[in-house]
Amino acid sequence: MENKAENKRVNFGAKPLMYPQPVLIIGTYDENGVPNAMNAAWGITTDFNEITISLSDHKTTENLKIKKAFTVSMATEDQVVACDYVGIESGRKVPDKFKKAGFHATKSEFVDAPLIDELPLALECKVKSYDDDILIGEIINVSADESVVTDGAVDIKKLRPISFDPFGSAYYAVGEKVGNAFKDGAALK
């Protein structure tokens, strides 16, 4: 029998610490059609056409209640500064923070929300519900700039999405391919 070294576990308590955490940039329009964006780390797809995001009270949540629509873009390596900025600046205090981030908007053809031109992958969503700081959106369309598409699919190496490190409050590039989903495990059957 193999002798395995014992490792001690370190406890961090009940906290939202998990890897990887996508860096999601939520785009909305206000009542006057002014685009806004915010950075949200706590979100995940929860069904084939649904995304769930934890959001406390923000300018973005005011806009969600008005327009009932939003986009969710993946933050990328080349836009890390702008993506962090829209997370640390309030749209209530800086009404043109979208512009100050260097973002440009193109209206989605599927929902009443802005696509962020500088972020090439976006989920275009309608609000299903927003209760107790939990936003549930119906994904109406996923769109990608052709510059990140290879052979009809989004190419992660071209997209270059980033991940949030909740332990160290840092952003990291997504790493190299390490396996094949729905295939490699078959070796153990």
N, C-alpha and C positions, 0 to 999 in steps of 0.2 A: 504494500500500500504506500502511495506517495505521501510524503510528509509536507504539508502545506504550511507556510509561515503564517502566523496570525497577524492580521492587521487590525488596529483599533479604528473604530468608526468615530467620526467627529459629528456631533449633533449641532444643527443650526436652528432648530425650532421650526415652528409652523410659518414658513415664508414661501413666497412664489419664486423659488429658485429651481430652474430647470433649464437644460440645454437641449437643442438650440432654441433660442427665442427669436422669431423673426422680427425685424424692425419694420413696422407697418406705418405708412404715411397715409392718413385719412384725409381725403379731399372733399370739401363741401362748398356750396354757394350759400351766401346769406340772402336775406329778403330782397336785396338790391342787385343780386347777381355777382357780388364781389367774392372771388375765390378765397378760401382759407384752407390751411393744411395743419395737421398736428401729427406728432410722432406718438405711436402707441405700441408698447412692447407686449401687452398681454392679449394676444388674439390667436385664434386657431380656426381652421375649417372644421365644422362640426357635422357636416353632412355633404352629400354630393353637390348641393347648390346652396350651401349655408355657411356663413362665417359668424363667429361669436367673438366679441371684443369687450373687455372690461374698460369702461370709460366713466370717470367722475365728471362733474360739472365743468364744461368748457364752452368757449365760443362755438366749437364744433358741435357740441350736443344741442346748443340752441338752434344751429342751422339744420341739424337732423330733424328736429321737431317741425321746422318750417317746411323744408323741401322733401323730407321723407326719402332722401337718396344720398348716396356717398360713393366714393371710389376708395379702394385700398391698393396703394402702390407698394411695391417692394423697394426698400431703401437699397442703394447700391454703393459700391466702393467709391466711385467717382463723385458721389453726391453726399458723402458722409457729413460734411460741414453743414450743408443746407438742411439735411434731414435732422441733424441734432438741433439746429437752430429752431426749427418749427416745433420742437419738443420742449425747449426751454423758454420760449417767448410766448406770451399770451396774445391771442387774437383780440381780446377785449382791450388790451393796452396798446397794441400796435396793429391797427386795422389793415395795414398793408404788409403784414409780415410775409405773406405769400410772395409778393414782389421783392421784398428785402432779401428773401432767401434765394432770389435769382430764378424762381420758378415762373413758368409760363403755362397758361391753361388753354386747353381745347375742350369744349363741351362734349361730353359723352353723347353718342347718338342713341343710347339705350336708357339712360337715367339722367335726372336733372342734377348733375354733379360734374366737377372738372376732372379731366385727365391731366396729370402733370407731365408736360412734354419731356422734361429731363429724366423722368423715371419710366423706363420702357415697358414695365409689366404692371397691369392693373386689373383688379376685380371691380366690376361695375355693379353696384348693389342698390336694392330698395330696402328700406327699413321694414323689417317684419315686426320688431318690438324693441322698445328701449325702456326697461324697467329695472329699478334697483341697481343702476349703474352698469347694466349688462345690455349691450347692443347686439341684436341678432339681425343679420342682414341676409336677404335672399340674393344670391349671386345671379345676375341677369346675363352677364357676359364677362368673359376674360379676354382682354386685348393685350397685344404685345407689339412693340415697334419691330418692323421687319429686320432691323439690325441685330436683334438678339435671337432670331429664329434660324434654325438649321434643320433641313429636311422635314419641315412642317411642325416642328416642336420647339419650345423655348429651350435654348442652349444655356445651361447654368454657367458655363465658363464665359459666355459672352455677356450674360446678364450681370454677373458678379454681385449677387445679393450679399448683404451683411447680416450678422447675427448679433444680438445683444447678450453680453455677459453680465448677468445680474449679481454675480459674486464680486466682480471687480469693477463694475460700472464702466464697461468698455465695449467697443464694437470690434468684431472680428470678421475677416473674410471667410467665406465658406471654403472648406478644404477640398482635397482631391477625392476622386471616386475610389471607394474601397470595396465595392461589391455590386451585385446585381439583384435588385428586388424581385421577389417572387420566383427566383431561380436558384440562387446559391444554397438555400436551405434544403433543397431537394437532395443534396448529397447525403443528408442524414436520414432520409426516408428508407 
